[in-house]
Amino acid sequence: MTYLERTYLAALIVTIAVYAWYFTSVFTNLPTDMNSTNEFGTKLWTMMGAYVVLVIIISILANILQKEPAEEFDERDDIIDMKAERIASYVQAVAVFGILVLVMFDFSKFILAHALLATMVLSTIISVSVRLYLYKRGV
Amino acid sequence: MVKPTAITNNIRKLRFMADEMSQAELAKRIGLTRQTVIAIEQGRYSPSLEAAFLIAKALGVSLEDVFQYNVTDKEPT
């Protein structure tokens, strides 16, 4: 497994772990007022901040632990990037349409915020998974 | 698991004939990563036309000596 693949795999594991923990803790302890952003906003922003910090730490660690100098991106990486982002964008488009339906049916701010967050998480997971798959299978 | 491509190549053999040029050396000469050279050699990636010409030039042979296209049922009409 190459350095790039290891980095993507680590990012995938962190993404799944952090958001699985967050969604489990939030949905097992629902706020009393689902439309008050004060109740769930702080936890949401804290978790997103923690996630960004974790990803930065992983990138720094990956660079420190790497034995060989990092290779530049080339045409193959660009093609894999484009394919992964295209598939992730399909997921985002479908999810945004679903969120619009939720808005029309007057769902609470809590549900809408978490539906948006779930969309971002899902598209990130799919994008990274597709990259890992294409690096293994070939383009 | 590996997606087969219609393009085959002799890079491994030609590298050997070119003073046992390493994958890293070839990658450096053509401006691609070693991982991409490995993927091309294993038939997991078909390079761009420019990269294909650069590989042939680096190995000192013609494009047809490096790459072969093995599709017979897609002849132009």
Backbone of each chain as ProteinMPNN parsed JSONL, in Angstrom:
{"seq_chain_A": "MTYLERTYLAALIVTIAVYAWYFTSVFTNLPTDMNSTNEFGTKLWTMMGAYVVLVIIISILANILQKEPAEEFDERDDIIDMKAERIASYVQAVAVFGILVLVMFDFSKFILAHALLATMVLSTIISVSVRLYLYKRGV", "coords_chain_A": {"N_chain_A": [[0.85, -1.202, 0.0], [0.574, 2.201, -0.886], [1.946, 5.405, 0.177], [0.055, 7.437, -0.267], [-2.326, 5.95, -0.447], [-2.399, 4.888, 2.123], [-2.759, 7.24, 3.579], [-5.277, 8.04, 2.665], [-6.784, 5.864, 3.579], [-6.474, 6.119, 6.339], [-7.758, 8.581, 6.711], [-10.314, 7.829, 5.971], [-10.995, 5.959, 7.97], [-10.88, 7.613, 10.257], [-12.891, 9.461, 9.627], [-15.211, 7.825, 9.523], [-15.18, 6.797, 12.145], [-15.284, 9.123, 13.84], [-17.68, 10.418, 13.03], [-19.542, 8.378, 13.343], [-19.466, 8.036, 16.084], [-20.367, 10.614, 16.815], [-22.993, 10.835, 15.631], [-24.257, 8.695, 16.873], [-24.138, 9.469, 19.585], [-25.605, 11.841, 19.507], [-28.133, 11.168, 18.464], [-29.061, 9.394, 20.346], [-29.547, 10.936, 22.426], [-31.558, 13.097, 22.199], [-32.185, 16.618, 21.575], [-34.338, 18.742, 23.613], [-35.708, 20.868, 22.462], [-36.104, 20.825, 19.194], [-35.753, 22.813, 17.355], [-34.112, 24.713, 18.327], [-31.104, 26.086, 17.886], [-29.181, 26.564, 19.736], [-29.106, 24.439, 21.473], [-28.097, 22.147, 20.144], [-26.154, 23.128, 18.508], [-23.6, 23.869, 19.559], [-22.377, 21.41, 20.191], [-22.298, 20.271, 17.673], [-20.588, 22.029, 16.19], [-18.298, 21.805, 17.722], [-17.628, 19.119, 17.358], [-17.153, 19.119, 14.572], [-14.96, 20.826, 14.42], [-13.132, 19.342, 15.936], [-12.865, 17.149, 14.258], [-11.624, 18.278, 11.99], [-9.192, 19.053, 13.148], [-8.193, 16.513, 13.858], [-7.846, 15.366, 11.31], [-5.852, 17.041, 10.311], [-3.791, 16.427, 12.122], [-3.375, 13.73, 11.471], [-2.428, 14.008, 8.83], [-0.035, 15.371, 9.322], [1.313, 13.468, 10.909], [1.476, 11.365, 9.058], [3.218, 12.467, 7.215], [5.486, 12.754, 8.804], [6.068, 10.098, 9.564], [6.584, 8.931, 7.168], [8.86, 7.2, 5.137], [10.066, 7.437, 2.607], [10.523, 10.252, 0.331], [7.621, 12.235, -0.374], [5.694, 11.553, -3.283], [4.997, 13.479, -6.207], [1.767, 14.535, -7.459], [0.346, 12.999, -10.35], [-0.844, 12.437, -13.769], [-2.442, 10.131, -13.477], [-3.312, 10.235, -10.812], [-4.826, 12.556, -10.981], [-6.917, 11.727, -12.691], [-8.101, 9.73, -11.147], [-8.895, 11.29, -8.977], [-10.808, 12.953, -10.247], [-12.748, 11.077, -11.071], [-13.581, 10.054, -8.601], [-14.583, 12.362, -7.345], [-16.659, 12.974, -9.068], [-18.463, 10.839, -8.721], [-19.027, 11.222, -6.016], [-20.267, 13.682, -6.197], [-22.671, 13.035, -7.442], [-23.953, 11.702, -5.37], [-24.188, 13.812, -3.568], [-25.926, 15.494, -5.002], [-28.302, 14.008, -5.135], [-28.825, 13.778, -2.403], [-29.126, 16.466, -1.632], [-31.48, 17.073, -2.964], [-33.186, 15.413, -1.514], [-33.004, 16.674, 0.972], [-34.212, 19.091, 0.367], [-36.82, 18.209, 0.078], [-37.303, 17.526, 2.737], [-37.233, 20.083, 3.839], [-39.502, 21.211, 2.677], [-41.452, 19.766, 3.956], [-41.427, 20.84, 6.436], [-39.489, 20.011, 8.407], [-37.596, 19.857, 11.495], [-34.984, 22.204, 12.551], [-32.893, 20.808, 13.652], [-33.033, 18.25, 12.47], [-32.686, 18.976, 9.768], [-30.13, 20.184, 9.793], [-28.587, 17.995, 10.529], [-29.131, 16.254, 8.486], [-27.906, 17.549, 6.383], [-25.261, 17.459, 7.303], [-24.885, 14.674, 7.349], [-25.013, 14.208, 4.628], [-22.664, 15.479, 3.729], [-20.781, 13.913, 5.076], [-21.303, 11.35, 4.036], [-20.741, 11.751, 1.299], [-18.035, 12.325, 1.478], [-17.027, 9.909, 2.507], [-17.688, 8.185, 0.402], [-16.244, 9.34, -1.703], [-13.552, 9.02, -0.826], [-13.472, 6.237, -0.54], [-13.916, 5.396, -3.176], [-11.606, 6.381, -4.36], [-9.646, 4.775, -3.066], [-10.457, 2.28, -4.02], [-10.103, 2.589, -6.813], [-7.335, 3.013, -6.97], [-6.449, 0.493, -6.254], [-7.753, -1.272, -8.093], [-7.267, -0.147, -10.585], [-7.326, 2.203, -13.338]], "CA_chain_A": [[0.0, 0.0, 0.0], [1.42, 3.392, -1.005], [1.756, 6.483, 1.166], [-1.212, 8.11, -0.562], [-3.405, 5.033, -0.079], [-2.421, 4.829, 3.596], [-3.348, 8.495, 4.056], [-6.724, 7.977, 2.383], [-7.372, 4.858, 4.471], [-6.523, 6.715, 7.684], [-8.809, 9.601, 6.678], [-11.599, 7.114, 5.922], [-11.243, 5.385, 9.304], [-11.181, 8.717, 11.181], [-14.203, 10.008, 9.266], [-16.255, 6.894, 9.965], [-15.166, 6.693, 13.617], [-15.726, 10.378, 14.474], [-19.09, 10.701, 12.753], [-20.357, 7.311, 13.947], [-19.57, 8.411, 17.507], [-21.193, 11.812, 16.937], [-24.409, 10.562, 15.324], [-24.784, 7.812, 17.923], [-24.338, 10.224, 20.826], [-26.637, 12.872, 19.313], [-29.475, 10.596, 18.25], [-29.516, 8.672, 21.542], [-29.813, 11.96, 23.445], [-32.117, 14.162, 21.366], [-32.483, 17.856, 22.312], [-35.765, 18.92, 23.922], [-36.244, 21.75, 21.421], [-35.404, 20.444, 17.957], [-35.547, 23.986, 16.507], [-33.189, 25.624, 18.995], [-29.728, 25.769, 17.484], [-28.32, 26.662, 20.926], [-29.01, 23.146, 22.151], [-27.256, 21.16, 19.447], [-25.144, 23.831, 17.703], [-22.261, 23.834, 20.167], [-21.829, 20.06, 20.034], [-22.056, 20.085, 16.231], [-19.396, 22.778, 15.784], [-17.147, 21.228, 18.434], [-17.272, 17.869, 16.691], [-16.574, 19.423, 13.26], [-13.629, 21.37, 14.702], [-12.29, 18.211, 16.37], [-12.619, 16.336, 13.064], [-10.617, 18.989, 11.167], [-7.914, 18.948, 13.872], [-7.745, 15.121, 13.719], [-7.361, 15.157, 9.932], [-4.561, 17.75, 10.209], [-2.809, 15.63, 12.883], [-3.07, 12.53, 10.666], [-1.582, 14.418, 7.703], [1.305, 15.671, 9.852], [1.906, 12.187, 11.306], [1.784, 10.606, 7.836], [4.425, 13.075, 6.649], [6.63, 12.477, 9.686], [6.368, 8.665, 9.565], [6.917, 8.458, 5.821], [10.298, 6.982, 4.981], [10.508, 7.991, 1.323], [9.908, 11.551, 0.067], [6.294, 12.128, -1.006], [5.731, 11.735, -4.73], [4.061, 14.47, -6.71], [0.589, 14.027, -8.164], [0.5, 12.992, -11.8], [-2.099, 12.32, -14.518], [-3.265, 9.048, -12.932], [-3.944, 10.765, -9.601], [-5.853, 13.52, -11.408], [-8.059, 10.973, -13.225], [-8.751, 9.084, -10.0], [-9.564, 12.388, -8.259], [-11.991, 13.391, -10.99], [-13.765, 10.018, -11.018], [-14.099, 9.98, -7.228], [-15.38, 13.553, -7.079], [-17.883, 12.892, -9.875], [-19.395, 9.918, -8.05], [-19.454, 11.885, -4.776], [-21.185, 14.777, -6.535], [-23.996, 12.429, -7.68], [-24.525, 11.453, -4.04], [-24.565, 15.115, -3.016], [-27.087, 16.012, -5.73], [-29.477, 13.244, -4.685], [-29.061, 14.107, -0.993], [-29.647, 17.838, -1.569], [-32.884, 16.974, -3.361], [-33.877, 14.831, -0.358], [-33.081, 17.703, 2.026], [-35.249, 20.035, -0.08], [-38.111, 17.586, 0.428], [-37.433, 17.675, 4.194], [-37.566, 21.505, 4.092], [-40.904, 21.429, 2.281], [-42.335, 19.133, 4.949], [-41.206, 21.543, 7.714], [-38.737, 19.272, 9.424], [-36.922, 20.765, 12.436], [-33.619, 22.626, 12.215], [-32.0, 19.723, 14.077], [-33.039, 17.21, 11.422], [-32.11, 19.531, 8.53], [-28.676, 20.344, 9.979], [-27.935, 16.682, 10.545], [-29.246, 15.669, 7.14], [-26.818, 18.182, 5.613], [-24.002, 16.901, 7.791], [-24.82, 13.285, 6.878], [-24.703, 14.286, 3.191], [-21.225, 15.775, 3.6], [-20.018, 12.746, 5.543], [-21.492, 10.26, 3.075], [-20.008, 12.032, 0.052], [-16.6, 12.193, 1.788], [-16.728, 8.469, 2.622], [-17.75, 7.6, -0.945], [-15.121, 9.877, -2.472], [-12.303, 8.381, -0.387], [-13.577, 4.799, -0.849], [-13.732, 5.233, -4.627], [-10.161, 6.583, -4.613], [-8.932, 3.561, -2.641], [-10.832, 1.206, -4.94], [-9.477, 2.804, -8.129], [-5.888, 2.792, -6.853], [-6.223, -0.957, -6.215], [-8.238, -1.956, -9.289], [-6.738, 0.454, -11.805], [-8.245, 3.169, -13.966]], "C_chain_A": [[0.886, 1.253, 0.0], [1.105, 4.399, 0.095], [0.392, 7.147, 0.99], [-2.4, 7.245, -0.135], [-3.539, 4.929, 1.438], [-3.083, 6.079, 4.176], [-4.86, 8.489, 3.85], [-7.413, 7.0, 3.33], [-7.505, 5.416, 5.89], [-7.633, 7.754, 7.753], [-10.189, 8.937, 6.691], [-11.966, 6.572, 7.309], [-11.621, 6.49, 10.299], [-12.573, 9.281, 10.906], [-15.323, 9.108, 9.787], [-16.325, 6.869, 11.499], [-15.75, 7.94, 14.274], [-17.227, 10.587, 14.264], [-20.01, 9.608, 13.289], [-20.561, 7.619, 15.43], [-20.537, 9.585, 17.662], [-22.679, 11.507, 16.722], [-25.036, 9.658, 16.394], [-25.088, 8.617, 19.189], [-25.461, 11.252, 20.69], [-28.036, 12.244, 19.222], [-29.946, 9.712, 19.406], [-29.844, 9.662, 22.673], [-30.349, 13.205, 22.737], [-32.395, 15.424, 22.182], [-33.991, 18.005, 22.558], [-36.433, 19.811, 22.884], [-35.449, 21.503, 20.131], [-35.149, 21.646, 17.037], [-34.614, 25.006, 17.147], [-31.754, 25.227, 18.654], [-28.764, 25.857, 18.671], [-28.085, 25.288, 21.542], [-28.05, 22.179, 21.46], [-26.101, 21.8, 18.676], [-23.732, 23.704, 18.237], [-21.594, 22.477, 19.945], [-21.438, 19.804, 18.568], [-20.752, 20.77, 15.806], [-18.141, 22.226, 16.452], [-16.662, 19.974, 17.725], [-16.605, 18.151, 15.336], [-15.157, 19.987, 13.406], [-12.658, 20.256, 15.076], [-11.919, 17.335, 15.173], [-11.524, 16.971, 12.193], [-9.236, 18.86, 11.815], [-7.336, 17.538, 13.725], [-7.168, 14.851, 12.333], [-6.004, 15.835, 9.742], [-3.47, 16.948, 10.924], [-2.395, 14.395, 12.076], [-2.138, 12.884, 9.502], [-0.161, 14.68, 8.171], [2.031, 14.374, 10.224], [2.34, 11.367, 10.088], [3.062, 11.135, 7.197], [5.663, 12.753, 7.469], [7.06, 11.014, 9.565], [6.793, 8.123, 8.207], [8.434, 8.342, 5.646], [10.841, 7.596, 3.691], [9.884, 9.37, 1.122], [8.588, 11.384, -0.692], [6.405, 12.387, -2.496], [4.684, 12.768, -5.127], [2.838, 13.777, -7.304], [0.904, 13.977, -9.658], [-0.858, 12.742, -12.45], [-3.024, 11.234, -13.959], [-4.005, 9.508, -11.665], [-5.076, 11.734, -9.956], [-7.103, 12.796, -11.902], [-8.833, 10.315, -12.083], [-9.509, 10.124, -9.177], [-10.871, 12.769, -8.936], [-13.108, 12.352, -10.914], [-14.41, 9.961, -9.638], [-15.007, 11.164, -6.935], [-16.686, 13.532, -7.864], [-18.909, 11.994, -9.199], [-19.916, 10.552, -6.755], [-20.451, 13.002, -5.076], [-22.581, 14.246, -6.866], [-24.704, 12.215, -6.346], [-25.005, 12.767, -3.423], [-25.83, 15.649, -3.678], [-28.363, 15.318, -5.262], [-29.836, 13.642, -3.251], [-29.633, 15.516, -0.845], [-31.118, 17.852, -1.969], [-33.708, 16.419, -2.191], [-34.044, 15.84, 0.762], [-34.126, 18.76, 1.659], [-36.633, 19.505, 0.26], [-38.353, 17.733, 1.931], [-37.831, 19.111, 4.552], [-39.035, 21.759, 3.788], [-41.884, 20.831, 3.288], [-42.079, 19.683, 6.362], [-40.533, 20.702, 8.789], [-37.953, 20.27, 10.287], [-35.502, 21.108, 11.96], [-32.623, 21.524, 12.562], [-31.886, 18.653, 12.983], [-32.364, 17.732, 10.156], [-30.583, 19.667, 8.646], [-27.981, 18.989, 9.911], [-28.075, 15.938, 9.216], [-28.148, 16.236, 6.244], [-25.464, 17.605, 6.001], [-23.811, 15.463, 7.283], [-24.472, 13.235, 5.391], [-23.213, 14.52, 2.972], [-20.384, 14.558, 3.974], [-20.086, 11.617, 4.517], [-20.696, 10.509, 1.796], [-18.493, 11.937, 0.278], [-16.201, 10.714, 1.825], [-16.703, 7.822, 1.231], [-16.55, 8.061, -1.782], [-13.807, 9.172, -2.11], [-12.315, 6.88, -0.731], [-13.334, 4.54, -2.335], [-12.254, 5.403, -4.991], [-9.387, 5.314, -4.266], [-9.199, 2.411, -3.606], [-10.111, 1.358, -6.29], [-7.95, 2.635, -8.079], [-5.576, 1.298, -6.864], [-6.563, -1.615, -7.554], [-7.563, -1.453, -10.563], [-7.794, 1.325, -12.448], [-8.515, 2.757, -15.397]], "O_chain_A": [[1.828, 1.354, 0.785], [0.133, 4.259, 0.837], [-0.329, 7.387, 1.959], [-3.357, 7.74, 0.46], [-4.647, 4.886, 1.972], [-3.859, 6.002, 5.129], [-5.624, 8.876, 4.735], [-8.504, 7.279, 3.827], [-8.52, 5.21, 6.555], [-8.372, 7.808, 8.736], [-11.114, 9.424, 7.341], [-13.103, 6.711, 7.76], [-12.556, 6.334, 11.084], [-13.339, 9.545, 11.832], [-16.268, 9.583, 10.417], [-17.413, 6.915, 12.074], [-16.604, 7.841, 15.155], [-17.954, 10.895, 15.208], [-21.151, 9.893, 13.653], [-21.662, 7.485, 15.964], [-21.415, 9.565, 18.524], [-23.519, 11.882, 17.541], [-26.194, 9.837, 16.77], [-26.153, 8.47, 19.789], [-26.187, 11.507, 21.65], [-28.991, 12.733, 19.826], [-31.113, 9.321, 19.443], [-30.349, 9.277, 23.727], [-29.679, 14.236, 22.682], [-32.793, 15.334, 23.344], [-34.809, 17.468, 21.811], [-37.566, 19.562, 22.471], [-34.295, 21.911, 19.999], [-34.417, 21.527, 16.054], [-34.354, 26.057, 16.561], [-31.262, 24.181, 19.075], [-27.667, 25.299, 18.628], [-27.008, 25.006, 22.067], [-27.282, 21.479, 22.12], [-25.181, 21.108, 18.241], [-22.787, 23.464, 17.486], [-20.425, 22.392, 19.569], [-20.402, 19.208, 18.275], [-19.914, 20.16, 15.142], [-17.068, 22.18, 15.851], [-15.465, 19.78, 17.517], [-15.614, 17.509, 14.985], [-14.268, 19.666, 12.618], [-11.521, 20.219, 14.607], [-10.796, 16.839, 15.085], [-10.617, 16.286, 11.721], [-8.242, 18.594, 11.139], [-6.137, 17.378, 13.496], [-6.136, 14.193, 12.195], [-5.113, 15.283, 9.096], [-2.362, 16.802, 10.408], [-1.213, 14.057, 12.007], [-1.182, 12.162, 9.221], [0.803, 14.275, 7.52], [3.205, 14.196, 9.902], [3.411, 10.76, 10.078], [3.886, 10.367, 6.7], [6.742, 12.51, 6.927], [8.25, 10.713, 9.476], [7.297, 7.004, 8.102], [9.185, 9.265, 5.965], [11.918, 8.192, 3.673], [8.822, 9.645, 1.681], [8.456, 10.504, -1.543], [7.103, 13.301, -2.933], [3.644, 12.915, -4.485], [2.873, 12.585, -7.612], [1.644, 14.817, -10.169], [-1.895, 12.82, -11.79], [-4.244, 11.394, -13.965], [-5.182, 9.2, -11.481], [-6.134, 11.736, -9.326], [-8.221, 13.195, -11.578], [-10.064, 10.34, -12.058], [-10.629, 9.873, -8.731], [-11.909, 12.894, -8.286], [-14.273, 12.699, -10.718], [-15.628, 9.835, -9.516], [-16.076, 11.0, -6.347], [-17.709, 14.017, -7.381], [-20.086, 12.345, -9.111], [-21.098, 10.436, -6.434], [-21.374, 13.24, -4.297], [-23.574, 14.925, -6.603], [-25.892, 12.505, -6.204], [-26.083, 12.831, -2.833], [-26.705, 16.192, -3.004], [-29.38, 15.968, -5.022], [-31.009, 13.822, -2.927], [-30.525, 15.74, -0.026], [-31.915, 18.574, -1.37], [-34.804, 16.907, -1.915], [-35.079, 15.876, 1.427], [-34.838, 19.264, 2.527], [-37.511, 20.259, 0.68], [-39.47, 18.028, 2.356], [-38.65, 19.335, 5.442], [-39.727, 22.437, 4.546], [-43.001, 21.323, 3.453], [-42.468, 19.067, 7.354], [-40.964, 20.689, 9.942], [-37.682, 21.391, 9.857], [-34.914, 20.43, 11.118], [-31.632, 21.327, 11.859], [-30.791, 18.218, 12.627], [-31.566, 17.026, 9.539], [-29.844, 19.315, 7.727], [-26.916, 18.857, 9.309], [-27.242, 15.101, 8.87], [-27.538, 15.516, 5.453], [-24.632, 17.302, 5.147], [-22.723, 15.086, 6.848], [-23.741, 12.353, 4.941], [-22.579, 13.86, 2.148], [-19.417, 14.215, 3.294], [-19.072, 11.009, 4.172], [-20.055, 9.599, 1.269], [-17.755, 11.521, -0.615], [-15.183, 10.316, 1.259], [-15.821, 7.022, 0.921], [-15.925, 7.263, -2.48], [-13.046, 8.777, -2.994], [-11.302, 6.326, -1.157], [-12.64, 3.594, -2.707], [-11.719, 4.667, -5.821], [-8.578, 4.833, -5.059], [-8.289, 1.664, -3.966], [-9.581, 0.39, -6.835], [-7.348, 2.165, -9.043], [-4.559, 0.88, -7.418], [-5.784, -2.404, -8.087], [-7.316, -2.218, -11.495], [-8.985, 1.213, -12.158], [-9.263, 3.434, -16.103]]}, "seq_chain_B": "MVKPTAITNNIRKLRFMADEMSQAELAKRIGLTRQTVIAIEQGRYSPSLEAAFLIAKALGVSLEDVFQYNVTDKEPT", "coords_chain_B": {"N_chain_B": [[-10.068, -8.527, -9.374], [-8.344, -6.55, -10.418], [-8.732, -4.25, -13.037], [-8.78, -5.167, -16.348], [-6.971, -3.821, -19.155], [-7.249, -2.878, -22.646], [-4.884, -2.39, -23.687], [-1.653, -3.569, -23.981], [1.747, -3.959, -22.8], [5.368, -3.749, -23.171], [7.049, -2.852, -21.245], [8.449, -3.768, -18.976], [10.262, -5.635, -20.045], [11.628, -3.983, -21.845], [12.742, -2.111, -20.139], [14.575, -3.705, -18.848], [16.248, -4.249, -20.964], [17.257, -1.756, -21.38], [19.69, -1.156, -19.914], [18.829, -2.216, -17.449], [17.012, -0.39, -16.327], [15.528, 1.249, -13.608], [12.172, 1.296, -12.173], [11.735, 3.629, -10.803], [13.647, 5.316, -11.939], [12.752, 5.443, -14.589], [10.286, 6.632, -14.124], [11.096, 9.106, -13.145], [12.345, 10.159, -15.393], [10.233, 10.536, -17.174], [8.479, 12.104, -15.849], [6.407, 11.123, -14.255], [4.827, 9.44, -11.434], [6.37, 6.8, -9.497], [4.544, 4.908, -8.74], [2.622, 5.146, -10.706], [4.022, 4.307, -12.952], [4.392, 1.636, -12.214], [1.705, 0.835, -12.202], [1.096, 1.149, -14.931], [2.842, -0.721, -16.096], [1.776, -3.067, -15.02], [-0.585, -3.139, -16.336], [-2.778, -1.848, -15.249], [-3.361, 0.722, -15.701], [-3.897, 2.874, -18.399], [-1.747, 4.944, -20.038], [-1.652, 8.526, -20.805], [-1.515, 9.857, -24.16], [0.693, 11.5, -24.508], [2.293, 10.738, -22.317], [2.764, 8.118, -23.049], [4.316, 8.443, -25.368], [6.521, 9.663, -24.201], [7.468, 7.6, -22.571], [8.254, 5.721, -24.481], [10.263, 7.21, -25.726], [12.051, 7.536, -23.596], [12.865, 4.923, -23.281], [14.069, 4.481, -25.62], [12.888, 3.456, -27.937], [10.305, 2.806, -30.465], [6.853, 3.886, -30.286], [5.104, 1.772, -30.914], [6.647, -0.378, -30.285], [6.566, -0.416, -27.594], [3.866, -0.292, -26.685], [0.873, -2.2, -27.293], [-2.211, -2.522, -28.96], [-4.945, -4.421, -28.272], [-7.512, -4.942, -29.407], [-9.834, -6.343, -31.524], [-12.417, -6.307, -32.434], [-13.322, -3.747, -32.72], [-12.937, -2.317, -35.048], [-12.455, 0.532, -37.141], [-15.124, 1.892, -39.133]], "CA_chain_B": [[-10.018, -7.185, -8.762], [-7.682, -5.603, -11.322], [-9.462, -4.026, -14.28], [-7.864, -5.351, -17.484], [-7.093, -2.827, -20.218], [-7.017, -3.458, -23.973], [-3.516, -2.041, -24.092], [-0.593, -4.311, -23.292], [3.031, -3.272, -23.006], [6.619, -4.489, -22.944], [7.922, -1.94, -20.492], [9.331, -4.542, -18.095], [11.342, -6.191, -20.877], [12.408, -2.88, -22.411], [13.55, -1.534, -19.046], [15.691, -4.632, -18.641], [17.171, -4.069, -22.087], [17.852, -0.413, -21.278], [20.607, -1.187, -18.759], [18.055, -2.52, -16.237], [16.497, 0.872, -15.784], [14.541, 0.991, -12.547], [10.871, 1.961, -12.338], [11.895, 4.994, -10.273], [14.409, 6.076, -12.924], [11.852, 5.705, -15.715], [9.281, 7.599, -13.653], [11.755, 10.412, -13.055], [12.627, 10.656, -16.751], [9.008, 10.915, -17.905], [7.699, 13.041, -15.025], [5.274, 10.482, -13.584], [5.243, 8.823, -10.175], [6.749, 5.383, -9.618], [3.305, 4.124, -8.621], [1.947, 5.169, -12.011], [4.805, 3.411, -13.832], [4.037, 0.264, -11.805], [0.33, 0.578, -12.677], [1.158, 0.99, -16.397], [3.501, -2.018, -16.345], [0.872, -4.163, -14.651], [-1.789, -3.045, -17.152], [-3.885, -1.296, -14.474], [-3.584, 2.106, -16.13], [-3.457, 3.215, -19.75], [-1.252, 6.322, -19.922], [-2.045, 9.485, -21.841], [-0.703, 9.728, -25.382], [1.969, 12.182, -24.253], [3.095, 9.889, -21.424], [3.169, 6.94, -23.826], [5.446, 8.855, -26.214], [7.673, 9.912, -23.318], [7.993, 6.292, -22.149], [8.958, 5.162, -25.639], [11.488, 8.007, -25.916], [12.977, 7.225, -22.492], [13.371, 3.559, -23.477], [14.806, 4.5, -26.883], [12.214, 2.643, -28.96], [9.107, 3.471, -30.982], [5.636, 3.684, -29.488], [4.561, 0.438, -31.196], [7.478, -1.388, -29.606], [6.226, -0.412, -26.163], [2.441, -0.576, -26.443], [0.08, -2.891, -28.312], [-3.649, -2.413, -28.729], [-5.405, -5.78, -28.57], [-8.947, -5.053, -29.669], [-10.043, -6.624, -32.946], [-13.83, -6.137, -32.823], [-13.677, -2.329, -32.739], [-12.304, -1.738, -36.226], [-13.204, 1.685, -37.656], [-15.925, 1.583, -40.33]], "C_chain_B": [[-9.429, -6.155, -9.733], [-8.453, -5.505, -12.624], [-8.511, -4.204, -15.456], [-8.064, -4.261, -18.528], [-6.788, -3.502, -21.552], [-5.593, -3.198, -24.445], [-2.515, -2.854, -23.278], [0.74, -3.601, -23.559], [4.214, -4.189, -22.691], [7.578, -3.692, -22.074], [8.93, -2.711, -19.637], [10.558, -5.041, -18.876], [12.253, -5.076, -21.411], [13.248, -2.171, -21.34], [14.798, -2.388, -18.806], [16.751, -4.432, -19.731], [17.857, -2.7, -22.055], [18.693, -0.323, -20.003], [19.883, -1.391, -17.425], [17.605, -1.24, -15.528], [15.429, 0.572, -14.728], [13.225, 1.723, -12.849], [10.978, 3.415, -11.879], [12.625, 5.883, -11.279], [13.517, 6.432, -14.119], [10.829, 6.771, -15.329], [9.861, 9.006, -13.624], [11.954, 11.015, -14.447], [11.37, 11.163, -17.453], [8.088, 11.813, -17.076], [6.425, 12.447, -14.433], [5.76, 9.903, -12.259], [5.595, 7.354, -10.413], [5.5, 4.499, -9.557], [2.569, 4.053, -9.953], [2.688, 4.276, -13.004], [4.482, 1.951, -13.494], [2.644, -0.097, -12.351], [0.294, 0.368, -14.195], [1.745, -0.382, -16.738], [2.569, -3.191, -16.09], [-0.438, -4.136, -15.443], [-2.994, -2.538, -16.384], [-4.196, 0.147, -14.864], [-3.056, 2.305, -17.54], [-3.013, 4.67, -19.746], [-1.812, 7.222, -21.018], [-1.106, 9.305, -23.042], [0.68, 10.344, -25.169], [2.887, 11.318, -23.371], [3.609, 8.659, -22.171], [4.377, 7.272, -24.723], [6.702, 9.074, -25.374], [8.306, 8.604, -22.855], [8.82, 5.677, -23.284], [10.294, 5.874, -25.853], [12.527, 7.656, -24.843], [13.61, 5.844, -22.676], [14.11, 3.417, -24.814], [14.217, 3.609, -27.958], [10.993, 3.399, -29.484], [7.899, 3.111, -30.113], [5.082, 2.269, -29.658], [5.377, -0.672, -30.546], [7.12, -1.501, -28.125], [4.792, -0.877, -25.933], [1.8, -1.3, -27.622], [-1.396, -2.767, -27.941], [-4.302, -3.701, -29.193], [-6.913, -5.912, -28.759], [-9.16, -5.246, -31.164], [-11.474, -6.35, -33.389], [-14.26, -4.673, -32.812], [-12.989, -1.636, -33.918], [-13.114, -0.549, -36.725], [-13.931, 1.316, -38.947], [-15.569, 2.53, -41.463]], "O_chain_B": [[-9.938, -5.042, -9.86], [-8.791, -6.514, -13.243], [-7.528, -3.471, -15.561], [-9.19, -3.822, -18.765], [-6.155, -4.556, -21.595], [-5.158, -3.721, -25.471], [-2.528, -2.83, -22.047], [0.833, -2.748, -24.442], [4.08, -5.232, -22.05], [8.794, -3.856, -22.173], [10.109, -2.359, -19.577], [11.703, -4.897, -18.447], [13.477, -5.207, -21.426], [14.344, -1.689, -21.626], [15.9, -1.882, -18.594], [17.954, -4.442, -19.473], [18.923, -2.523, -22.646], [18.422, 0.498, -19.126], [20.267, -0.819, -16.405], [17.794, -1.052, -14.326], [14.543, -0.256, -14.94], [13.18, 2.64, -13.669], [10.393, 4.314, -12.483], [12.276, 7.05, -11.456], [13.523, 7.565, -14.599], [10.543, 7.688, -16.1], [9.208, 9.97, -14.023], [11.759, 12.213, -14.655], [11.433, 12.11, -18.237], [7.034, 12.233, -17.554], [5.475, 13.173, -14.143], [6.961, 9.878, -11.991], [5.172, 6.75, -11.399], [5.416, 3.476, -10.237], [1.967, 3.033, -10.289], [2.065, 3.573, -13.8], [4.32, 1.127, -14.394], [2.437, -1.186, -12.887], [-0.444, -0.484, -14.689], [1.201, -1.108, -17.57], [2.564, -4.175, -16.83], [-1.299, -4.996, -15.255], [-4.128, -2.764, -16.808], [-5.184, 0.721, -14.404], [-1.916, 1.954, -17.844], [-3.827, 5.553, -19.476], [-2.364, 6.754, -22.014], [-0.05, 8.682, -22.938], [1.696, 9.791, -25.59], [4.082, 11.184, -23.636], [4.737, 8.215, -21.958], [5.325, 6.493, -24.824], [7.806, 8.716, -25.784], [9.529, 8.502, -22.755], [9.928, 5.185, -23.073], [11.315, 5.242, -26.123], [13.713, 7.499, -25.133], [14.752, 5.621, -22.275], [14.698, 2.375, -25.103], [14.942, 3.068, -28.793], [10.681, 4.492, -29.011], [7.931, 2.167, -29.323], [4.647, 1.641, -28.693], [4.87, -1.764, -30.288], [7.338, -2.533, -27.491], [4.534, -1.742, -25.096], [2.13, -1.054, -28.782], [-1.776, -2.89, -26.777], [-4.227, -4.046, -30.373], [-7.515, -6.891, -28.317], [-8.726, -4.426, -31.974], [-11.73, -6.179, -34.581], [-15.455, -4.389, -32.888], [-12.519, -0.505, -33.795], [-14.344, -0.61, -36.735], [-13.429, 0.533, -39.753], [-16.135, 2.431, -42.552]]}, "name": "protein", "num_of_chains": 2, "seq": "MTYLERTYLAALIVTIAVYAWYFTSVFTNLPTDMNSTNEFGTKLWTMMGAYVVLVIIISILANILQKEPAEEFDERDDIIDMKAERIASYVQAVAVFGILVLVMFDFSKFILAHALLATMVLSTIISVSVRLYLYKRGVMVKPTAITNNIRKLRFMADEMSQAELAKRIGLTRQTVIAIEQGRYSPSLEAAFLIAKALGVSLEDVFQYNVTDKEPT"}
